[in-house]
């Protein structure tokens, strides 16, 4: 498995907001049931970077981001989040994640606002009611993905692309310091991809770090500061 990195053709330098890397991988190997999918991965991601992870189907892009978040096994090497080894990292409210697929969206009778508000729970805690800042965070998240005015719509009535945007809004509502998006533009039209790009640009400007898995950078190109390419070699199998 090959992992190569290069600056984006059109990039903005990440701000020097917080000291220290957000992600550090040294000789890392990821896989499932002790079988490696990616190995020998070295990668450092700084605050405010917008990192695009690209590669063909089956190359291991999703395995990489799942490895960062604990959904795939770290079989070798070192993985650190905000300076902490992943195995000891507990401050998950600092991380927002939008998976490639979700079986929850559309199968649970909730409104768009209820779904997006659930992304705020890690900040609110189990006993405190939503305050003005929490409602504002939800409103900003909906606007940021182009779903302002959809808040009372049942999620089940949304198109596939709109459901993807609602999931992104749910992650944004938690004000994450690290936002990991696995194929967020799948099924989303070009106009709303540009809306998402503008939102990610605003987040990066405040020091939020974004890792986004994509097939093609497309409208996100002006925002991406660096691209990592995951490629298959003979005999590789991946997710």
C-alpha positions as CSV (number, residue, x, y, z in Angstrom):
1,X,0.0,0.0,0.0
2,X,1.4,3.4,-1.0
3,X,0.8,6.7,0.8
4,X,2.1,9.8,-0.9
5,X,1.5,13.4,0.1
6,X,1.7,16.7,-1.8
7,X,0.6,20.3,-1.2
8,X,-2.6,21.3,-3.0
9,X,-2.2,23.2,-6.3
10,X,-4.3,26.1,-4.8
11,X,-3.8,26.2,-1.1
12,X,-4.0,28.5,1.9
13,X,-1.4,28.1,4.5
14,X,-2.8,26.7,7.8
15,X,-2.9,29.3,10.6
16,X,-0.5,29.0,13.5
17,X,-3.4,28.8,15.9
18,X,-2.4,26.0,18.4
19,X,1.0,24.5,18.9
20,X,1.4,20.8,18.3
21,X,0.2,18.3,15.7
22,X,-3.5,17.2,15.7
23,X,-2.6,13.9,14.1
24,X,0.7,12.0,14.1
25,X,1.2,8.6,12.5
26,X,4.6,6.9,12.6
27,X,5.0,3.5,10.8
28,X,1.3,2.9,11.4
29,X,-0.4,-0.2,10.1
30,X,-4.2,-0.6,10.1
31,X,-6.5,-3.5,9.4
32,X,-9.1,-5.9,10.6
33,X,-8.8,-9.2,12.5
34,X,-5.0,-8.7,12.6
35,X,-4.9,-8.6,8.8
36,X,-3.2,-5.3,7.5
37,X,-4.8,-3.2,4.9
38,X,-2.5,-0.2,5.2
39,X,1.1,-0.3,6.5
40,X,4.1,1.9,6.9
41,X,2.0,5.1,7.2
42,X,3.8,8.2,8.2
43,X,1.7,11.4,8.4
44,X,1.5,14.6,10.4
45,X,-1.5,16.9,10.3
46,X,-1.2,20.4,11.8
47,X,-4.0,22.6,13.2
48,X,-6.0,24.3,10.5
49,X,-5.0,22.0,7.7
50,X,-7.6,20.7,5.3
51,X,-6.2,17.3,4.2
52,X,-7.8,15.5,1.3
53,X,-7.3,11.7,1.2
54,X,-7.7,10.4,-2.3
55,X,-7.4,7.0,-4.0
56,X,-9.2,4.3,-5.9
57,X,-12.0,2.2,-4.5
58,X,-10.5,-0.5,-2.2
59,X,-7.2,1.3,-1.7
60,X,-7.8,1.7,2.1
61,X,-8.9,5.4,2.5
62,X,-11.8,4.5,4.8
63,X,-9.6,2.1,6.7
64,X,-7.2,4.9,7.3
65,X,-9.7,7.3,8.9
66,X,-11.4,4.5,10.8
67,X,-7.9,3.7,12.2
68,X,-7.6,7.2,13.4
69,X,-10.9,7.0,15.2
70,X,-10.6,3.5,16.7
71,X,-12.9,1.6,14.3
72,X,-10.1,-0.4,12.7
73,X,-7.2,-2.0,14.4
74,X,-3.8,-0.3,14.8
75,X,-1.6,-3.3,14.1
76,X,1.8,-1.6,14.2
77,X,3.4,1.8,14.7
78,X,2.1,4.8,16.6
79,X,-1.1,6.9,16.2
80,X,-1.5,10.1,18.3
81,X,-4.5,12.5,18.4
82,X,-3.7,15.9,20.0
83,X,-0.5,14.5,21.3
84,X,-2.1,11.5,23.1
85,X,-1.7,7.9,21.9
86,X,-5.0,6.8,20.4
87,X,-5.4,4.0,22.9
88,X,-5.4,6.5,25.7
89,X,-7.3,9.3,24.0
90,X,-10.7,10.0,25.7
91,X,-11.6,13.6,24.7
92,X,-13.7,12.6,21.8
93,X,-15.9,15.7,22.0
94,X,-13.0,17.4,20.2
95,X,-13.5,15.1,17.2
96,X,-16.4,15.2,14.7
97,X,-17.0,12.3,12.3
98,X,-19.2,11.7,9.3
99,X,-19.0,8.1,8.1
100,X,-19.3,7.0,4.5
101,X,-22.5,5.1,5.2
102,X,-25.1,5.4,7.9
103,X,-28.0,3.0,8.6
104,X,-29.5,5.4,11.1
105,X,-30.4,8.3,8.8
106,X,-33.9,7.8,7.3
107,X,-34.7,4.8,9.5
108,X,-35.4,6.8,12.7
109,X,-38.5,9.1,12.8
110,X,-36.6,12.4,13.7
111,X,-36.6,15.9,12.1
112,X,-33.5,17.4,10.6
113,X,-33.1,19.7,13.5
114,X,-33.4,16.8,16.0
115,X,-30.7,14.9,14.1
116,X,-28.4,17.9,13.9
117,X,-29.0,18.8,17.6
118,X,-27.8,15.3,18.6
119,X,-24.3,16.3,17.5
120,X,-24.4,19.0,20.2
121,X,-24.9,16.5,23.1
122,X,-21.2,15.9,23.7
123,X,-20.9,19.6,24.5
124,X,-24.1,20.0,26.5
125,X,-23.8,16.9,28.7
126,X,-26.6,14.6,30.0
127,X,-28.2,17.1,32.5
128,X,-28.0,20.6,31.0
129,X,-30.7,22.0,28.7
130,X,-29.8,23.6,25.4
131,X,-29.0,27.2,25.8
132,X,-28.8,30.1,23.3
133,X,-25.2,29.1,22.2
134,X,-26.4,25.5,21.5
135,X,-29.3,26.6,19.4
136,X,-27.0,29.0,17.5
137,X,-24.5,26.2,16.8
138,X,-27.3,24.1,15.3
139,X,-28.6,27.0,13.2
140,X,-25.1,27.7,11.9
141,X,-24.5,24.0,11.1
142,X,-27.7,23.8,9.1
143,X,-26.9,27.0,7.2
144,X,-23.3,25.8,6.6
145,X,-24.5,22.8,4.6
146,X,-27.4,24.6,2.8
147,X,-30.2,23.1,4.9
148,X,-31.5,26.2,6.6
149,X,-35.3,26.1,6.4
150,X,-35.3,22.2,6.4
151,X,-35.1,21.9,10.2
152,X,-38.7,20.7,10.7
153,X,-38.6,18.2,7.8
154,X,-38.5,14.5,8.7
155,X,-35.1,13.1,7.8
156,X,-36.8,10.2,6.0
157,X,-38.2,12.6,3.5
158,X,-34.8,14.0,2.4
159,X,-33.0,12.9,-0.7
160,X,-29.8,10.9,-0.3
161,X,-27.6,13.9,-0.9
162,X,-29.6,16.0,1.6
163,X,-29.2,13.2,4.2
164,X,-25.5,13.4,3.7
165,X,-25.5,17.1,4.3
166,X,-27.6,16.6,7.5
167,X,-24.9,14.2,8.8
168,X,-22.2,16.8,8.1
169,X,-24.3,19.4,9.9
170,X,-24.6,17.0,12.9
171,X,-20.8,16.8,13.1
172,X,-20.4,20.6,12.7
173,X,-22.9,21.3,15.5
174,X,-20.4,19.9,18.1
175,X,-17.8,22.5,17.2
176,X,-15.1,19.9,16.7
177,X,-11.4,20.8,16.6
178,X,-10.8,17.9,14.2
179,X,-13.5,17.1,11.6
180,X,-13.2,13.8,9.7
181,X,-15.5,13.4,6.7
182,X,-15.7,10.2,4.7
183,X,-17.0,11.0,1.2
184,X,-19.1,14.0,2.3
185,X,-19.8,15.1,-1.3
186,X,-21.2,11.7,-2.5
187,X,-24.7,12.4,-4.0
188,X,-24.4,16.2,-3.3
189,X,-24.8,18.5,-6.3
190,X,-22.0,20.9,-7.3
191,X,-23.7,24.0,-5.9
192,X,-24.0,22.6,-2.4
193,X,-20.5,21.2,-2.6
194,X,-19.4,24.8,-3.0
195,X,-21.5,25.7,0.1
196,X,-19.7,23.0,2.0
197,X,-16.4,24.2,0.7
198,X,-17.1,27.7,2.0
199,X,-18.0,26.3,5.4
200,X,-14.8,24.2,5.6
201,X,-12.8,27.3,4.7
202,X,-14.3,29.2,7.5
203,X,-13.6,26.4,10.0
204,X,-10.0,26.1,8.9
205,X,-9.5,29.8,9.3
206,X,-10.4,29.5,13.0
207,X,-7.9,26.6,13.4
208,X,-10.2,23.6,12.9
209,X,-8.5,20.7,11.2
210,X,-10.3,18.8,8.5
211,X,-9.6,15.4,7.1
212,X,-11.8,14.6,4.1
213,X,-11.9,11.4,2.0
214,X,-12.8,12.1,-1.6
215,X,-12.6,10.5,-5.0
216,X,-12.2,13.8,-6.7
217,X,-11.4,17.1,-4.9
218,X,-13.8,19.1,-7.2
219,X,-15.3,22.2,-5.6
220,X,-13.3,21.6,-2.4
221,X,-10.0,22.3,-4.3
222,X,-9.7,25.9,-3.2
223,X,-10.0,24.9,0.4
224,X,-7.7,21.8,0.5
225,X,-4.2,22.6,1.8
226,X,-2.7,19.2,1.1
227,X,-3.6,15.9,-0.6
228,X,-2.6,12.4,0.5
229,X,-2.9,9.7,-2.2
230,X,-3.6,6.1,-1.1
231,X,-2.7,3.7,-3.9
232,X,-2.9,0.0,-4.3
233,X,0.0,-2.2,-5.1
234,X,-0.1,-5.8,-6.4
235,X,-1.9,-8.1,-4.0
236,X,-3.5,-5.3,-1.9
237,X,-7.0,-5.6,-0.7
238,X,-8.7,-2.7,1.2
239,X,-11.8,-0.9,2.1
